[in-house]
Amino acid sequence: MKRRRGARRGLSVSWPAILLYGGLLAAGVLILQWIEYQQYARTHSDEIRIALLAALFLGVGVWVGAQLFRNTASMEPPADGNPKAQAALGISDRERDVLVLLAQGLSNKEIARELGVSPNTVKTHVARLYEKLEAGRRTQAVQKARDLGLVR
């Protein structure tokens, strides 16, 4: 008995046949999943409706929130603050820089680091700002500056 090299008996499957069988298997799984979904939808229809309603309310809430807070940027003072109030109070540009950093909640040391000056210089600027804004504390000075439109 002679064997031919490279030939196998009964196992000649081509790619199109593999793809066809794979497609049929996928279609069968899809049909089974669809039947399972139909059964789930019938038994849990109330939960599905509630979930869809919750998703709708979430979408409407996000849209309404975006509409309400969209125009707040136009109401903020410009980035350069209120030059007229700054000039009327005699606040220098450097003092305004310190005031902006005060409004961000930075400490004297952090302001000094940010501006590249000594903490004593920052203390001097803060003391002058208290006098010019007629404030006794940092929070009071920042609030008055916000009211005048010097900082955001």
Secondary structure, DSSP 8 states (H G I E B T S, - for coil): ----TT--SS----HHHHHHHHHHHHHHHHHHHHHHHHHHHHHTHHHHHHHHHHHHHHHHHHHHHHHHHTTHHHHS--TT--HHHHHHHT--HHHHHHHHHHHTT--HHHHHHHHTS-HHHHHHHHHHHHHHHT-SSHHHHHHHHHHHTS--
